[in-house]
Amino acid sequence: MECLKLIASAEFPEKRIGYLGLMLLLDERQEVLMLVTNSLKQDLNHANQYIVGLALCALGNICSAEMARDLAPEVERLLQFRDPNTRKKAALCAIRIIKKVPDLAENFINPAAALLKEKHHGVLITGVQLCTDLCKVSAEALEYCRKKCTGGLVRTLKDVANSPYAPEYDIAGITDPFLHIRLLRLLHVLGQGDADVSDLMNDILAQVATKTETNKNAGNAILYECVETIMSIEDNGGLRVLAINILGRFLSNRDNNIRYVALNMLMKAITVDTQAVQRHRATIVECVKDSDASIRKRALELVYLLVNESNVKPLTKELIEYLERSDQEFKGDLTAKICSIIAKFSPEKIWYIDQMLKVLSEAGNFVKDEVWHALIVVISNASDLHGYTVRALYRAFQTSAEQETLVRVAVWCIGEYGDLLVKNVGVLDIEDPITVTESDAVDVVEVAIKHHTSDLTTKAMSLIALLKLSSRFPSSSERIQDIIIQNRGSLVLELQQRSIEFNSVIEKHHNIRSALVERMPVLDEATFIGRRAGSTPATVSTSNGPSLNLPNGVTKPPAAPLVDLLDLSSDDAPAPSSSGADFLQDLLGVDLSPASKQPGISGTNQAPRTGTDVLLDLLSIETPPASPITDILSSSQVYKSPHASLEGLSSPSALSTRAATPAGAAPMMDLLDGFVPNSPISEDNGPVYPSIVAFESSSLRIMFNFSKARGNPQTTSIQATFTNLSPNVYTDFIFQAAVPKFLQLHLDPASSNTLPAGGNGSITQNLRVINSQHGKKSLVMRMRIAYKSNDEDILEEGQVSNFPRGL
């Protein structure tokens, strides 16, 4: 209020202090500003130009939308005031007004255009900025300036660029670089998307680009703005090459800031003219080795964009050579980019394997899990390179045993192809001769399992490799058994169990051991790499909401808790297990979590493990390419009952789940004879399928009954029957289901949302599944059941993959 009293005073000193206090102490959100509007209006019409200046200054700083509407006519009038300082302040105030109320922009178009003819540089620069902001908020202003102002702006820029020495505007030998830059920014806005306007400014842009001095910072600032303008307007290419060459010169500048902005601009320029940027590739690669961390990272991103099939080999070679001497804090970023380049542009598998082994040897501890998983997939598919690869890994292990991921890949390959290593199978001309005995191969695995830095994943993989080598190297079987036995007393349950079970296989099952440890089947390279790259989008839909495309590797939105039903989290996210995701689980894409583990396969009845099923590792069971398990993990659809509510799923209390191990979550499996099929029985009125127990826990059982209409084999009708096995009544009962993308699922409303206790009643719900891959892929489904028991939220989950054949 004291400020308002001072502003209302008739004297200039009081008004100056009042306006200063108003600008410092208040902002546009204060209601008290409404009281100052009348004082501002009076002062804007004051005879004293200095008081008018005070009012314009205050209005330009704290103007609200309401004040802008009330006082815009006074500001518009002052744009033609006789005093240049007043016109300058009125233009700056008008910028604030049109930002607050864009609808007022059309009132300022003509006065703003008139300011572009000013000779006074202070008024001219504010007029140019006002026109720039007008063009951004008003299409009408943009068209007006393109037609009426472009020629005048080009002449003004030419006059400023060619003007003689003027002491009042000179900075480092350049006349008013600030005006240069403002004019170039306005031309940038006018020329973007308009070829005719762009033609008018080509000559002056070329003149500015070639004649501006580069030995001073002011000149570099003008050149940078000129390059931005050239890259934005419509041009035939000649000017763009000139602009990119200027950026190339910037890269050789000693000033880090100039080099950084040049790299930033080249990132944009590469989408416009890749060939012109490629000419400066050597300079850009040198920037990757710069001492400044920001420049290194930006240059690395630019190099990644420059890589193509023709230059991938020399660029990769340079980057790997620099990897050897790069700083530890930069190795992670550099390693990730090199691995991505190798995977994306590899011309042949042998080159891919060679380069990946170099990276693993130099920076294996910085390589992400999905990268070495992909390498193993590629190795398994390159059958003619198995011998070469295992020998190369053996050599690399001798010099880089401290690199964890290299050790893992080496152990896996020696376990699979150890016999090829010892027998020197598939020797290539480019290899140096090497002699490896069975004992040498076992030594590698023993070192890996006993090394103090080896983590759980490495040791577990080493145990599997030893078991396989016990069959491939019969003469070393006793030594291998001794190494395995040493882990029987391990405090890590995973290693203890593997050791006991593998020792049992070696001692008691000689007749089937060779079959159990046969080589891994060739892994599906395209599917694995595609899934890792996020090429397969996952579609999530609910019965009462629109579908949502969720690419792999993108963080799932918190508003879609149903996505959890499919575990559609990023592949990069760490598994809820030990230090690394389970080897075979990542490699094969098989979900071996405790909720879906097959009963009777685990050797001991224990707490949930790291996601690895020992005997699946042991048996090397091949998951067929059309396996519904991999399909449901790669891309899926989620459905819910019309009665279902997502609110319960998002609350913390809903996460208190009871352990549920579905009894029928997987097909019955004979360890030696494979899966036991469930075949339909044919009758006259169509095939009849046996009912199955889709889910069973200590508190709930779900039965599925199947039927098909004759002549429509793709559609299966399922009646789900829910039975309460506990003595408590279940309320708010919700059933949700998820299927892969090749299936369509329709849920009818459930018969009730209350499930009687003790099996004294049941709830039924009808489902209809359409299989677009009928005859090729089987049905598979994941379920989530939510309910309340004694006012406690319960959540149970399971997977159904034991559907009868023919569905």
Secondary structure, DSSP 8 states (H G I E B T S, - for coil): -HHHHHHHSSSHHHHHHHHHHHHHH--TT-GGGGGGHHHHHHHHT-S-HHHHHHHHHHHHHH--HHHHHHHHHHHHHHTT-SSHHHHHHHHHHHHHHHHH-GGGGGGGHHHHHHHTT-SSHHHHHHHHHHHHHHHHH-HHHHHHHHHHTHHHHHHHHHHHHH----TTTEETTEE-HHHHHHHHHHHHHHHTT-HHHHHHHHHHHHHHHHHS-SSSHHHHHHHHHHHHHHHHS---SHHHHHHHHHHHHHHT-S-HHHHHHHHHHHHHHTTT-HHHHHTTHHHHHHHHT-SSHHHHHHHHHHHHHH--TTTHHHHHHHHHHHHTTS-HHHHHHHHHHHHHHHHHH-SSHHHHHHHHHHHHHHHGGGS-HHHHHHHHHHHHH-GGGHHHHHHHHHHHHHH-TT-HHHHHHHHHHHHHHHHHHHHTTT--TTS------HHHHHHHHHHHHH-TT--HHHHHHHHHHHHHHHHH-GGGHHHHHHHHHTTTT-SSHHHHHHHHHHHHHHHH-HHHHHHHT-------HHHHHHHHTT-S-EEEEETTEEEEEE-TTS---TT-GGGGGGT---TTS--SSSSS--HHHHHH-----GGG--TTTSSS--S--SS--HHHHHHT----TT-HHHHHHHSEEEEE-TT--SHHHHSGGGG-------TTSS--EETTTEE-----EEETTEEE---EEEEE-SSEEEEEEEE--TT-TTEEEEEEEEEE-SSS-EEEEEEEEEEETTEEEEE---S-S-B-GGGS-EEEEEEEEEETTTTTS---EEEEEEEEETTEEEEEEEEE----TT-
